């Protein structure tokens, strides 16, 4: 999965697998996590949100199963 760099205080890059519905997020700290069963509109809203970190915290963290990969 290819992640795109984003401008955000807390997030460094995000990627999305539309077939598997997996969101991959790299934090500014370097930690990378995958979030499962994330609908495409959530990814699209995240990448276009004025505050990507706030959208991520409000709409992804704790709402989808996740697993750290690094």
Secondary structure, 3 states (H helix, E strand, C coil): CCCEECCCCCEEEEEEECCCCEEEEEECCCCEEEEECCCHHHHHHHHHCCCHHHHHHHHCCCCCCEEECC
